[in-house]
Amino acid sequence: GHCARLGRDRNEITLSWNRVACIAPTTAEAEAERDAYLAGRGMEWSNLPTELQEMIEGMIVVGDPDTVGERFAEWKELGVDGFTVSLPANTHLPERVELLGATLAPLVRQD
């Protein structure tokens, strides 16, 4: 609607979205890595108020490849062309970066 009001063709605009993720082979591993990251900053997940847990869950996609891939696919369906993704909890693990790349590549690959 905004593009139509401005007389712009949406197809001429590349829309990217910055997201935060914590991916691991299993959701339990991803949650453990998220929890360790928070603990390193003086926060224990189980002691956080529900409102804060919900806010964090709204900001960070945590899970296995299926869970993370499904969430990014939902955003792609909204019209997002590409993503920049931060992995603050486990970016120090090369295998997690590779896992995220393998998980998201099918969503953004231009054939």
Sequence and secondary structure as in RCSB ss.txt:
>XXXX:A:sequence
GHCARLGRDRNEITLSWNRVACIAPTTAEAEAERDAYLAGRGMEWSNLPTELQEMIEGMIVVGDPDTVGERFAEW
KELGVDGFTVSLPANTHLPERVELLGATLAPLVRQD
>XXXX:A:secstr
 HHHHHT  GGG   EEEEEEEE SSHHHHHHHHHHHHHTTT  GGGS HHHHHHHHHHEEEE HHHHHHHHHHH
HHTT  EEEEE TTTTT HHHHHHHHHHHHHHH   
